[in-house]
Amino acid sequence: MNSTELTALATQVRRDIVRMVHAVQSGHPGGSLGCTDLLVQLYFDTMNISPDAFDMDGHGEDVFFLSNGHISPVWYSVLARRGYFPVEELSTFRKLNSRLQGHPATEEGLPGIRVASGSLGQGLSVALGAAQVKSLNGEDTWVYSLHGDGELQEGQIWEAAMYAAHHKVDNILSFIDCNGQQIDGSTEDVMSLGDLAGKWKAFGWRVLTCDGHDFADLQRVIKEAHGQRGSGIPTVVLMKTDMGKGVDFMEGTHKWHGIAPSDDQLADALNQLESTLEDY
Amino acid sequence: MVDTHHITLSPTESKDTRSGFGQGLLEAGQQNDNVLGLCADLTGSLKMNAFKDAFPERFFQVGIAEANMMGVAAGMTIGGKIPFTGTFANFSTGRVYDQIRQSIAYSEKNVKICASHAGLTLGEDGATHQILEDIGMMKMLPNMTVVVPADYEQTRQATLAIAKHHGPVYLRFGRPKVPVFIDAEAPFELGKIQKVISGADLTIAACGHLVWEAIQAAVELAKDGIHAEVLNVHTIKPLDEKTLIESAQKTGHVLVAEEHQRLGGLGSSVAQCLGANHPTAMDFVAVEDQFGESGKPAQLMQKYGLDAASIVRKSKALLGK
């Protein structure tokens, strides 16, 4: 898929995100908008997947884990647009009896979700277990995971990082959403992450960096990581993003981490995001 | 005389229940290629060495990182594997409760959480390691099955049974050598109470190490003409309510014995069941809202009132004798 098509998809996904969050006046638009381009890249260009016949075990296909589960709006929109479930179902987000829970869950049987997430720091461990089983099963498939930068303050992430290098898990590609923001403010003010690249390198990972809003750059790091299969070294991408990307008044601030736009703000946002597919 | 079923009152050997787990895991691995073992730096203590040696490619050393172990195990179910995690009960539950809750129980992952050194009988290491709240924590989680077998052979059988059961399971066992009293050919069925002694005067419902204490108590009570029915409630969740209620209807008095806090363990499950279905006079042999301490297992069980003598005393009091 070329970058024009990917950009068009991303624009529609961003429309979905702000409409979903506005409709229930709850949810997390900032991080969702910031990770839109990555998820569109993975699901529409990179991953070998079977949306029509969702298999919890993911036999023979690539799998993705969202560790920072609060950005569920972007994942739900991408899954729906990719054909995992009807796009109309996006209107049920966070409502009673919905399969689209506030944070991703398996209990309601939403296709595309393989583990619950939301309580931070757990997804890398899960992704590593799945990656090891793919190797045990003799698959040449990949496991992708996404984590917030603030999430790296959780200790379990570093337990998992140490484990991955020790066990030479090289069929995992983990992305860190480096937007520099968390609920209470900037990561620098709340709990400085310091030299992130140095930390991951010290834990035995190959560290790549990219612009999370440039499809060509995303494709570059994915290709580079794929080329390192067999090295016995796990790969992490420190992906620079802007929280709230695509909606000017939401960009670059933690204030839109977890609040919903008003009616006027929704109209303003939608004016900035052209509808490229039909709205749900 | 007591009317026994599938047990011996004169066991000839003692073995630790953790060794029953180790043997069961080895056999489960032989029966099913999908069985995996994970351990957090306690391979010898958990008796997982036989599995590790037989299936090195299916054994994963996790190091001292239990939270990661639970997450990795959850991930390993995706792809059809059946991971068994091994560490002490304290580090299998309280330390990793949120990981179990979100990544395993809520996500309905087929992980077997296998926990050794539970309760006071861990002994000299003291209260930091003697978890007495784990049954309560685990039974409260939706989707979780909770199993507390009574001796070596039953722990072996339980390990094989949970490998065949699809869904998250908490399997609790212990460190000390205790009598092997259950017949090797005794049937083991998840979710079914095993009646080991029949009686009409009172019911003693016990789990884990307290089952043997309850049997010894029943023998003592019989000398005074009190005929206790002893139920081995090896599956605490789901609770076999039918067998429990039938026994309570017959005896009218129920004493629950467990190596756990009185609040939240088997006793509270039994009380909740009987309170709703057949209100019955009850009492409890359990730890009374306190932490343990260092000591030899038998000394601790005596001091904290978790032995046969205590069961005899409370049984008589319950019967007004």
Boltz contact constraints between the chains, C-beta under 6 A:
constraints:
  - contact:
      token1: [A, 57]
      token2: [B, 78]
      max_distance: 6.0
  - contact:
      token1: [A, 57]
      token2: [B, 79]
      max_distance: 6.0
  - contact:
      token1: [A, 57]
      token2: [B, 80]
      max_distance: 6.0
  - contact:
      token1: [A, 58]
      token2: [B, 78]
      max_distance: 6.0
  - contact:
      token1: [A, 106]
      token2: [B, 107]
      max_distance: 6.0
  - contact:
      token1: [A, 114]
      token2: [B, 78]
      max_distance: 6.0
  - contact:
      token1: [A, 115]
      token2: [B, 103]
      max_distance: 6.0
  - contact:
      token1: [A, 115]
      token2: [B, 107]
      max_distance: 6.0
  - contact:
      token1: [A, 116]
      token2: [B, 102]
      max_distance: 6.0
  - contact:
      token1: [A, 116]
      token2: [B, 106]
      max_distance: 6.0
  - contact:
      token1: [A, 116]
      token2: [B, 107]
      max_distance: 6.0
  - contact:
      token1: [A, 119]
      token2: [B, 98]
      max_distance: 6.0
  - contact:
      token1: [A, 119]
      token2: [B, 102]
      max_distance: 6.0
  - contact:
      token1: [A, 122]
      token2: [B, 71]
      max_distance: 6.0
  - contact:
      token1: [A, 122]
      token2: [B, 99]
      max_distance: 6.0
  - contact:
      token1: [A, 122]
      token2: [B, 103]
      max_distance: 6.0
  - contact:
      token1: [A, 125]
      token2: [B, 68]
      max_distance: 6.0
  - contact:
      token1: [A, 125]
      token2: [B, 71]
      max_distance: 6.0
  - contact:
      token1: [A, 125]
      token2: [B, 72]
      max_distance: 6.0
  - contact:
      token1: [A, 126]
      token2: [B, 71]
      max_distance: 6.0
  - contact:
      token1: [A, 126]
      token2: [B, 74]
      max_distance: 6.0
  - contact:
      token1: [A, 126]
      token2: [B, 75]
      max_distance: 6.0
  - contact:
      token1: [A, 126]
      token2: [B, 103]
      max_distance: 6.0
  - contact:
      token1: [A, 128]
      token2: [B, 72]
      max_distance: 6.0
  - contact:
      token1: [A, 129]
      token2: [B, 72]
      max_distance: 6.0
  - contact:
      token1: [A, 129]
      token2: [B, 75]
      max_distance: 6.0
  - contact:
      token1: [A, 129]
      token2: [B, 76]
      max_distance: 6.0
  - contact:
      token1: [A, 130]
      token2: [B, 75]
      max_distance: 6.0
  - contact:
      token1: [A, 130]
      token2: [B, 78]
      max_distance: 6.0
  - contact:
      token1: [A, 133]
      token2: [B, 76]
      max_distance: 6.0
  - contact:
      token1: [A, 133]
      token2: [B, 79]
      max_distance: 6.0
  - contact:
      token1: [A, 133]
      token2: [B, 81]
      max_distance: 6.0
  - contact:
      token1: [A, 137]
      token2: [B, 79]
      max_distance: 6.0
  - contact:
      token1: [A, 156]
      token2: [B, 67]
      max_distance: 6.0
  - contact:
      token1: [A, 156]
      token2: [B, 68]
      max_distance: 6.0
  - contact:
      token1: [A, 159]
      token2: [B, 65]
      max_distance: 6.0
  - contact:
      token1: [A, 159]
      token2: [B, 67]
      max_distance: 6.0
  - contact:
      token1: [A, 159]
      token2: [B, 68]
      max_distance: 6.0
  - contact:
      token1: [A, 160]
      token2: [B, 68]
      max_distance: 6.0
  - contact:
      token1: [A, 163]
      token2: [B, 68]
      max_distance: 6.0
